[in-house]
Amino acid sequence: MVWPMDLHLTPDVSAFQAVLARLSPEDRARVDAALEPAAVRAAEAAPHWDFEMPAKAVDALLGPGVSDDVRRGLVAAWALGLPDRVKAMALPAEVLTLYPYWIDQLAAFLSKAEGDYDFDHWSKDVRFSLALSVPGAKSQVIDLSSPVGPGQIVKHVREGWGFRPLFRYLAAGAKREPWLEVHTESRWLRGFNEDGWNEAWATAAEICRTRPELAGMIGSSWFYDPPLTEISPRLAHLRLNPLKGGAFMVHQGPGEIHTERAGTASASRKALIDSGEYTARSWLMVWPRKELIAWADRRKMEEAASHQA
């Protein structure tokens, strides 16, 4: 297979072919039979608020008892067709230039993978290999269709967190859909820093610029929680930079998954959680397209000025 060089996609295709070659004849037959119908099911599920829905839709089609080898085989087969999908999508250069890195990472992961296929990884690989999510930076992917329903905004107001997000939501077009949504890829954290996140948001702005139907970009995480500005100052940019750029935040609430994730990477945060001094809460970051693109334009001007200085 020839990967179109005009898209700068230069992965080791043999790695994906090797994943398929390792399958038993029965598993290879299952992959071949599911390849197209599973892709259709995944695409139909992609606009759901739960980013795992495409993977769940594929699992439902495959049926109970399917092996993780079959799942890895499907991702490898879809990855071999990724250039054609990407070529048809008219993605901005900011996305295309990231593909070699991401393809290489996926090829290496599948080549070494054995045993259980972590569901979070499976969910992200389904979306990526079918171009339902695209690269945003070295550690972030961007889902191309996510909803922001009024229920979350109303809940924020009803629980006493303030009215401002409601006004901003209405000003952004209220029920306008879809939105982009950013996710962190925990397997590849080279870009989990301020520069990396700024790159991800700038990439989202370029996608919005080329797709006028998009309402903007969202992200949902515990690391948008206001107390972290003081508890974990090195993470403050995750919340403050979008706010300075015109985003607004919607409170989603505490939860076991937020507690687990907030305490995993920091012993000091875990100690505060265990002592009851801090409760990790998830917030929805909402960055309307007009403000996001304006922020990206200012960033370009600042970078150009710094290079001239």
C-alpha positions as CSV (number, residue, x, y, z in Angstrom):
1,M,0.0,0.0,0.0
2,V,1.2,3.5,-0.8
3,W,0.6,6.2,1.8
4,P,0.0,9.6,0.1
5,M,3.1,11.7,0.7
6,D,1.2,14.9,0.2
7,L,-0.4,14.2,3.6
8,H,3.0,13.6,5.2
9,L,1.9,10.2,6.4
10,T,5.0,8.0,6.6
11,P,4.3,5.2,9.1
12,D,5.7,1.7,9.1
13,V,2.8,0.1,7.3
14,S,4.4,-3.3,7.8
15,A,3.7,-3.0,11.6
16,F,0.0,-2.9,11.0
17,Q,0.3,-5.7,8.5
18,A,2.2,-7.8,11.0
19,V,-0.6,-7.3,13.6
20,L,-3.0,-8.8,11.1
21,A,-0.6,-11.6,10.2
22,R,-0.5,-12.7,13.8
23,L,-4.2,-13.4,13.9
24,S,-5.5,-16.9,13.7
25,P,-7.5,-17.7,10.5
26,E,-10.8,-17.5,12.6
27,D,-9.9,-14.1,14.1
28,R,-8.8,-12.8,10.7
29,A,-12.1,-13.8,9.3
30,R,-13.9,-12.0,12.1
31,V,-11.8,-8.8,11.4
32,D,-12.5,-9.0,7.7
33,A,-16.3,-9.5,8.2
34,A,-16.6,-6.7,10.7
35,L,-14.3,-4.1,9.1
36,E,-16.9,-2.1,7.2
37,P,-20.1,-2.6,9.3
38,A,-18.1,-1.8,12.5
39,A,-16.7,1.4,11.0
40,V,-20.3,2.5,10.1
41,R,-21.5,1.7,13.6
42,A,-18.6,3.6,15.1
43,A,-19.2,6.7,12.9
44,E,-22.9,6.7,13.8
45,A,-22.1,6.6,17.5
46,A,-19.4,9.3,17.3
47,P,-21.6,12.4,18.0
48,H,-22.6,11.0,21.4
49,W,-21.4,12.9,24.5
50,D,-19.6,9.7,25.7
51,F,-16.4,9.4,23.6
52,E,-16.4,5.7,24.3
53,M,-19.6,5.1,22.4
54,P,-17.9,4.2,19.0
55,A,-15.9,1.5,20.8
56,K,-19.0,0.3,22.6
57,A,-20.9,0.2,19.3
58,V,-18.2,-1.9,17.7
59,D,-18.2,-4.3,20.7
60,A,-21.9,-4.7,20.4
61,L,-21.5,-5.6,16.7
62,L,-18.7,-8.1,17.5
63,G,-20.7,-9.8,20.2
64,P,-19.7,-11.4,23.5
65,G,-16.5,-13.3,23.8
66,V,-14.5,-11.4,21.1
67,S,-10.8,-11.5,21.7
68,D,-8.6,-8.5,22.2
69,D,-6.6,-9.8,19.2
70,V,-9.6,-9.2,17.0
71,R,-9.9,-5.6,18.4
72,R,-6.2,-4.9,17.7
73,G,-6.6,-6.4,14.3
74,L,-9.5,-4.1,13.5
75,V,-7.6,-1.0,14.6
76,A,-4.6,-2.1,12.5
77,A,-6.8,-2.7,9.4
78,W,-8.5,0.7,9.9
79,A,-5.1,2.3,10.3
80,L,-4.1,1.0,6.9
81,G,-7.1,2.8,5.4
82,L,-6.5,6.0,7.4
83,P,-4.7,8.0,4.7
84,D,-7.7,7.7,2.4
85,R,-10.1,8.9,5.1
86,V,-7.8,11.8,6.0
87,K,-7.3,12.8,2.4
88,A,-11.1,13.2,2.0
89,M,-11.6,15.4,5.1
90,A,-9.8,18.6,4.0
91,L,-8.1,18.9,7.4
92,P,-5.8,21.9,8.1
93,A,-2.1,21.6,7.8
94,E,-1.8,21.9,11.6
95,V,-3.5,18.5,11.9
96,L,-1.8,16.8,9.0
97,T,1.7,17.5,10.2
98,L,1.0,15.7,13.4
99,Y,0.0,12.4,11.7
100,P,3.4,10.9,11.3
101,Y,4.0,11.1,15.1
102,W,0.7,9.6,16.0
103,I,0.8,6.9,13.4
104,D,4.2,5.8,14.6
105,Q,3.0,5.7,18.2
106,L,0.0,3.6,17.3
107,A,2.1,1.2,15.2
108,A,4.6,0.8,18.0
109,F,1.8,0.3,20.6
110,L,0.1,-2.4,18.5
111,S,3.3,-4.1,17.7
112,K,4.2,-4.6,21.3
113,A,0.7,-5.1,22.7
114,E,-0.5,-8.4,24.1
115,G,-3.0,-9.6,26.7
116,D,-5.8,-7.2,27.7
117,Y,-6.6,-4.2,25.6
118,D,-7.3,-1.4,28.1
119,F,-10.8,-0.1,27.3
120,D,-9.7,3.6,27.3
121,H,-6.9,2.7,24.8
122,W,-9.3,0.7,22.7
123,S,-11.9,3.5,22.7
124,K,-9.3,6.1,21.6
125,D,-7.8,3.8,19.0
126,V,-11.2,3.1,17.4
127,R,-11.8,6.9,17.1
128,F,-8.3,7.7,15.9
129,S,-8.0,4.9,13.3
130,L,-11.4,5.8,11.8
131,A,-10.5,9.6,11.9
132,L,-13.4,10.3,14.3
133,S,-10.7,12.0,16.4
134,V,-7.7,13.7,14.9
135,P,-4.3,14.8,16.3
136,G,-4.3,18.1,18.2
137,A,-0.8,18.0,19.6
138,K,1.7,15.4,20.9
139,S,-0.5,14.4,23.8
140,Q,-4.0,15.5,22.8
141,V,-6.6,14.3,20.3
142,I,-9.6,16.2,19.1
143,D,-13.0,14.6,18.6
144,L,-14.7,16.1,15.6
145,S,-18.3,16.0,16.9
146,S,-19.5,16.4,20.5
147,P,-22.7,17.9,22.0
148,V,-23.1,20.6,24.6
149,G,-26.7,20.3,25.8
150,P,-28.4,22.9,27.9
151,G,-28.8,20.4,30.8
152,Q,-25.3,20.9,32.0
153,I,-25.6,24.7,32.0
154,V,-29.0,24.6,33.8
155,K,-27.5,22.2,36.4
156,H,-24.6,24.6,37.0
157,V,-27.0,27.5,37.6
158,R,-29.5,25.5,39.7
159,E,-26.7,24.2,42.0
160,G,-25.6,27.8,42.7
161,W,-22.4,28.1,40.7
162,G,-23.5,31.3,39.0
163,F,-25.4,32.6,36.0
164,R,-22.5,33.7,33.8
165,P,-22.1,30.4,31.8
166,L,-25.8,30.6,30.9
167,F,-25.4,34.0,29.3
168,R,-22.2,32.9,27.5
169,Y,-23.9,29.7,26.3
170,L,-26.8,31.7,24.9
171,A,-24.4,34.2,23.3
172,A,-22.5,31.3,21.7
173,G,-25.6,30.1,19.9
174,A,-27.2,27.9,22.6
175,K,-28.1,24.6,21.0
176,R,-25.7,25.0,18.1
177,E,-23.9,21.7,17.4
178,P,-21.4,20.1,17.0
179,W,-18.4,21.1,19.1
180,L,-14.9,19.8,19.0
181,E,-13.7,18.0,22.2
182,V,-10.1,17.6,23.3
183,H,-8.8,14.5,25.2
184,T,-5.5,13.6,26.7
185,E,-3.7,10.5,25.5
186,S,-2.2,9.0,28.6
187,R,0.1,6.7,26.7
188,W,2.0,9.6,25.1
189,L,2.5,12.5,27.5
190,R,5.4,14.3,25.8
191,G,3.1,17.3,25.1
192,F,1.3,17.4,28.4
193,N,2.7,20.9,29.2
194,E,1.7,24.5,28.6
195,D,3.2,24.6,25.1
196,G,1.6,21.3,24.2
197,W,-1.9,22.4,25.3
198,N,-1.6,25.8,23.6
199,E,-0.8,23.8,20.4
200,A,-3.8,21.6,20.9
201,W,-6.1,24.6,21.3
202,A,-4.6,26.4,18.4
203,T,-5.1,23.3,16.2
204,A,-8.7,23.2,17.3
205,A,-9.0,26.9,16.2
206,E,-7.7,26.0,12.7
207,I,-10.2,23.2,12.5
208,C,-13.0,25.6,13.4
209,R,-11.7,28.1,10.9
210,T,-12.1,25.5,8.1
211,R,-15.5,24.2,9.3
212,P,-18.0,27.0,9.9
213,E,-20.6,24.6,11.2
214,L,-18.6,24.0,14.4
215,A,-19.6,25.8,17.5
216,G,-16.2,25.8,19.1
217,M,-14.3,23.5,21.4
218,I,-14.9,21.8,24.8
219,G,-12.9,19.8,27.3
220,S,-14.0,18.0,30.4
221,S,-11.6,17.2,33.3
222,W,-10.7,17.6,36.9
223,F,-7.7,19.7,36.0
224,Y,-10.0,22.7,35.2
225,D,-11.0,22.8,38.9
226,P,-10.3,26.3,40.4
227,P,-8.6,25.1,43.6
228,L,-5.8,23.6,41.6
229,T,-4.5,27.0,40.8
230,E,-3.1,27.0,44.4
231,I,-2.9,23.3,45.0
232,S,-1.0,22.5,41.8
233,P,0.3,25.8,40.3
234,R,2.0,24.0,37.5
235,L,-1.4,22.9,36.2
236,A,-3.0,26.4,36.5
237,H,-2.4,27.2,32.8
238,L,-4.9,24.4,31.9
239,R,-7.7,26.5,33.3
240,L,-6.4,30.1,33.2
241,N,-5.2,30.2,29.6
242,P,-8.6,29.2,28.1
243,L,-10.3,31.7,30.5
244,K,-8.0,34.5,29.3
245,G,-8.8,33.5,25.8
246,G,-12.5,33.8,26.1
247,A,-13.6,30.4,27.3
248,F,-16.0,29.8,30.2
249,M,-16.3,26.9,32.7
250,V,-19.3,24.8,33.7
251,H,-19.3,22.8,37.0
252,Q,-20.0,19.1,36.5
253,G,-19.3,17.8,40.0
254,P,-17.2,15.3,41.9
255,G,-16.9,11.6,41.1
256,E,-14.8,8.5,41.8
257,I,-13.0,8.8,38.4
258,H,-12.0,12.4,39.1
259,T,-10.8,11.5,42.6
260,E,-8.7,8.7,41.1
261,R,-7.2,10.7,38.3
262,A,-6.5,13.8,40.5
263,G,-4.6,11.7,43.0
264,T,-2.7,9.4,40.7
265,A,0.0,11.8,39.5
266,S,0.6,13.7,42.7
267,A,1.3,12.5,46.2
268,S,0.5,15.9,47.7
269,R,-2.9,16.1,45.9
270,K,-3.7,12.5,47.0
271,A,-2.9,13.4,50.6
272,L,-5.3,16.4,50.5
273,I,-8.0,14.2,49.0
274,D,-7.4,11.4,51.6
275,S,-7.6,13.9,54.4
276,G,-10.8,15.5,53.1
277,E,-9.2,18.9,52.5
278,Y,-9.8,18.7,48.8
279,T,-12.6,17.2,46.7
280,A,-11.7,16.8,43.0
281,R,-14.4,18.1,40.8
282,S,-14.8,18.0,37.0
283,W,-15.5,21.1,35.0
284,L,-16.5,21.5,31.4
285,M,-14.4,24.0,29.6
286,V,-16.4,25.7,26.8
287,W,-14.5,27.8,24.2
288,P,-16.8,29.3,21.6
289,R,-15.5,29.4,18.0
290,K,-15.3,33.2,17.7
291,E,-13.2,33.6,20.9
292,L,-11.1,30.6,20.1
293,I,-10.2,31.8,16.6
294,A,-9.5,35.3,17.9
295,W,-7.2,33.8,20.6
296,A,-5.3,31.8,18.0
297,D,-4.9,34.8,15.8
298,R,-3.4,36.8,18.7
299,R,-1.1,33.9,19.5
300,K,0.2,33.9,15.9
301,M,0.8,37.6,16.0
302,E,2.7,37.3,19.3
303,E,4.8,34.5,18.0
304,A,5.6,36.5,14.8
305,A,6.6,39.5,16.8
306,S,8.8,37.4,19.1
307,H,10.6,36.0,16.1
308,Q,11.2,39.4,14.6
309,A,12.6,40.8,17.9
